């Protein structure tokens, strides 16, 4: 469904991504794990069109989207939940969700999708008239995810969804991610909580200093001594 081929990204003289290649098949949860500064967020932002690569290709459902703008990628059913949530704090929950559907004109279907978001995240339905900046961190994460889902993505990019959340909320967010996937949305997940990410991933890639160094199934990487020592607190 999504294929990244030999992607290179530079920030001035800094070579941030070095020949990154990865695949996400339809219906999968694929996770990208690595330390801070390894290139995880840069990879997602390049896939979603927010960063222009120096070279390489991004193929979505058989079409080369490397030259397309971020809104054009949303039109092709790719959406991202950014690191740090990036909700609009002065706007209401409802207004934030409506912004997620800004490229759509199918009002009846938008209404259906809004109802689905409120089923998936009941707290958002209870607080739809509340300004988003007054929500808790976990509620803001749910809002960011709901906003992305309002564009009806076939593939959803999630950047650090557990960041700054209490352990109980982290588990809840990951259960929701599994539920979103089970309804047919393919997911590429960037996550520092490697243990949680690998527990739900079909496949995983490990990135170090801008390079993919290991790949395999989520189960294989969770059992790997190297991964346990580097990312899972193993001996």
PyMOL commands that set and color helices and strands:
alter all, ss='L'
color gray80, all
select helices_A, chain A and resi 40-47+70-75+93-100+107-120+122-126+132-134+137-149+167-182+194-200+218-223+225-231
alter helices_A, ss='H'
color red, helices_A
select strands_A, chain A and resi 2-11+14-24+29-33+55-60+63-64+78-81+155-159+186-190+203-208+211-217
alter strands_A, ss='S'
color yellow, strands_A
deselect
rebuild
show_as cartoon
